[in-house]
Amino acid sequence: MAIGVKPRVKAPKTAEVGEVVTIKTLISHKMESGQRKDGDGNVIPRSIIHRFTCDYNGVNVIDVEMHPAISTNPYFEFEATIPEAGDMVFTWYDDDGDVYTTTKTVAIG
């Protein structure tokens, strides 16, 4: 597991049925492209978050594939329509096989 990786999500705790809400996500990750060299001239291995998904009650809302040119600490902001109360599951996939998941519950109110 990569050191210092921390996912963060800002999502509403409540919404009305059919409301369009803004979701903001950020994951702290150094995102090494695999093209740089260290002080001794050795290639620093690639280490990036290569995929991000968000599902709402099991239905995919967003699925993003990332490549080495993505910036450090990838940030995504997107809108989602809330059809009912439920859970938003946010998942980031790391090159080393690690998977980082955060869940936010949205109530109807």
Contacts in CASP RR format, 6 or more apart in sequence:
PFRMAT RR
TARGET T0000
AUTHOR 0000-0000-0000
METHOD contacts of the structure
MODEL  1
MAIGVKPRVKAPKTAEVGEVVTIKTLISHKMESGQRKDGDGNVIPRSIIH
RFTCDYNGVNVIDVEMHPAISTNPYFEFEATIPEAGDMVFTWYDDDGDVY
TTTKTVAIG
1 96 0 8 1.000
1 98 0 8 1.000
2 29 0 8 1.000
2 30 0 8 1.000
2 47 0 8 1.000
2 94 0 8 1.000
2 96 0 8 1.000
2 98 0 8 1.000
4 28 0 8 1.000
4 29 0 8 1.000
5 27 0 8 1.000
5 28 0 8 1.000
5 29 0 8 1.000
5 94 0 8 1.000
5 98 0 8 1.000
5 100 0 8 1.000
6 27 0 8 1.000
6 28 0 8 1.000
7 25 0 8 1.000
7 26 0 8 1.000
7 27 0 8 1.000
7 28 0 8 1.000
7 90 0 8 1.000
7 92 0 8 1.000
7 100 0 8 1.000
7 101 0 8 1.000
7 102 0 8 1.000
8 25 0 8 1.000
8 26 0 8 1.000
8 27 0 8 1.000
8 28 0 8 1.000
8 102 0 8 1.000
9 23 0 8 1.000
9 24 0 8 1.000
9 25 0 8 1.000
9 88 0 8 1.000
9 90 0 8 1.000
9 102 0 8 1.000
9 104 0 8 1.000
10 23 0 8 1.000
10 24 0 8 1.000
10 25 0 8 1.000
11 21 0 8 1.000
11 23 0 8 1.000
11 24 0 8 1.000
11 88 0 8 1.000
11 104 0 8 1.000
11 106 0 8 1.000
12 21 0 8 1.000
12 106 0 8 1.000
13 104 0 8 1.000
13 105 0 8 1.000
13 106 0 8 1.000
13 107 0 8 1.000
14 106 0 8 1.000
14 107 0 8 1.000
14 108 0 8 1.000
14 109 0 8 1.000
15 21 0 8 1.000
15 82 0 8 1.000
15 106 0 8 1.000
15 107 0 8 1.000
15 108 0 8 1.000
15 109 0 8 1.000
16 82 0 8 1.000
16 108 0 8 1.000
16 109 0 8 1.000
17 82 0 8 1.000
17 83 0 8 1.000
17 84 0 8 1.000
17 108 0 8 1.000
18 81 0 8 1.000
18 82 0 8 1.000
18 83 0 8 1.000
19 81 0 8 1.000
19 82 0 8 1.000
20 79 0 8 1.000
20 80 0 8 1.000
20 81 0 8 1.000
20 82 0 8 1.000
21 79 0 8 1.000
21 80 0 8 1.000
21 81 0 8 1.000
21 82 0 8 1.000
21 106 0 8 1.000
22 77 0 8 1.000
22 78 0 8 1.000
22 79 0 8 1.000
23 54 0 8 1.000
23 76 0 8 1.000
23 77 0 8 1.000
23 78 0 8 1.000
23 79 0 8 1.000
23 80 0 8 1.000
23 88 0 8 1.000
24 75 0 8 1.000
24 76 0 8 1.000
24 77 0 8 1.000
25 52 0 8 1.000
25 54 0 8 1.000
25 75 0 8 1.000
25 76 0 8 1.000
25 77 0 8 1.000
25 90 0 8 1.000
26 73 0 8 1.000
26 74 0 8 1.000
26 75 0 8 1.000
26 76 0 8 1.000
27 49 0 8 1.000
27 52 0 8 1.000
27 73 0 8 1.000
27 74 0 8 1.000
27 92 0 8 1.000
27 100 0 8 1.000
28 73 0 8 1.000
29 47 0 8 1.000
29 48 0 8 1.000
29 49 0 8 1.000
29 72 0 8 1.000
29 73 0 8 1.000
29 74 0 8 1.000
29 92 0 8 1.000
29 94 0 8 1.000
30 47 0 8 1.000
30 72 0 8 1.000
31 47 0 8 1.000
31 48 0 8 1.000
31 49 0 8 1.000
31 70 0 8 1.000
31 71 0 8 1.000
31 72 0 8 1.000
31 73 0 8 1.000
31 74 0 8 1.000
32 44 0 8 1.000
32 45 0 8 1.000
32 46 0 8 1.000
32 47 0 8 1.000
32 48 0 8 1.000
33 46 0 8 1.000
33 48 0 8 1.000
33 68 0 8 1.000
33 69 0 8 1.000
34 43 0 8 1.000
34 44 0 8 1.000
34 45 0 8 1.000
34 46 0 8 1.000
34 47 0 8 1.000
34 68 0 8 1.000
35 43 0 8 1.000
35 68 0 8 1.000
36 43 0 8 1.000
36 44 0 8 1.000
37 43 0 8 1.000
37 44 0 8 1.000
38 44 0 8 1.000
46 68 0 8 1.000
46 95 0 8 1.000
47 94 0 8 1.000
47 95 0 8 1.000
47 96 0 8 1.000
48 66 0 8 1.000
48 67 0 8 1.000
48 68 0 8 1.000
48 70 0 8 1.000
48 94 0 8 1.000
48 95 0 8 1.000
49 66 0 8 1.000
49 70 0 8 1.000
49 74 0 8 1.000
49 92 0 8 1.000
49 93 0 8 1.000
49 94 0 8 1.000
49 95 0 8 1.000
50 65 0 8 1.000
50 66 0 8 1.000
50 67 0 8 1.000
50 93 0 8 1.000
50 94 0 8 1.000
50 95 0 8 1.000
51 63 0 8 1.000
51 64 0 8 1.000
51 65 0 8 1.000
51 66 0 8 1.000
51 92 0 8 1.000
51 93 0 8 1.000
52 62 0 8 1.000
52 63 0 8 1.000
52 64 0 8 1.000
52 66 0 8 1.000
52 74 0 8 1.000
52 76 0 8 1.000
52 90 0 8 1.000
52 91 0 8 1.000
52 92 0 8 1.000
52 93 0 8 1.000
53 60 0 8 1.000
53 62 0 8 1.000
53 63 0 8 1.000
53 64 0 8 1.000
53 90 0 8 1.000
53 91 0 8 1.000
53 93 0 8 1.000
54 60 0 8 1.000
54 61 0 8 1.000
54 62 0 8 1.000
54 78 0 8 1.000
54 80 0 8 1.000
54 88 0 8 1.000
54 89 0 8 1.000
54 90 0 8 1.000
54 91 0 8 1.000
55 61 0 8 1.000
55 88 0 8 1.000
55 89 0 8 1.000
55 91 0 8 1.000
56 80 0 8 1.000
56 82 0 8 1.000
56 83 0 8 1.000
56 86 0 8 1.000
56 87 0 8 1.000
56 88 0 8 1.000
56 89 0 8 1.000
56 106 0 8 1.000
57 83 0 8 1.000
57 84 0 8 1.000
57 86 0 8 1.000
57 87 0 8 1.000
58 89 0 8 1.000
61 78 0 8 1.000
61 80 0 8 1.000
61 88 0 8 1.000
62 76 0 8 1.000
62 78 0 8 1.000
62 80 0 8 1.000
64 76 0 8 1.000
66 74 0 8 1.000
80 88 0 8 1.000
82 106 0 8 1.000
82 108 0 8 1.000
84 108 0 8 1.000
85 105 0 8 1.000
85 106 0 8 1.000
85 107 0 8 1.000
85 108 0 8 1.000
86 105 0 8 1.000
86 106 0 8 1.000
86 107 0 8 1.000
87 103 0 8 1.000
87 104 0 8 1.000
87 105 0 8 1.000
87 106 0 8 1.000
88 103 0 8 1.000
88 104 0 8 1.000
88 105 0 8 1.000
88 106 0 8 1.000
89 101 0 8 1.000
89 102 0 8 1.000
89 103 0 8 1.000
90 101 0 8 1.000
90 102 0 8 1.000
90 103 0 8 1.000
90 104 0 8 1.000
91 99 0 8 1.000
91 100 0 8 1.000
91 101 0 8 1.000
92 99 0 8 1.000
92 100 0 8 1.000
92 101 0 8 1.000
93 99 0 8 1.000
94 100 0 8 1.000
END
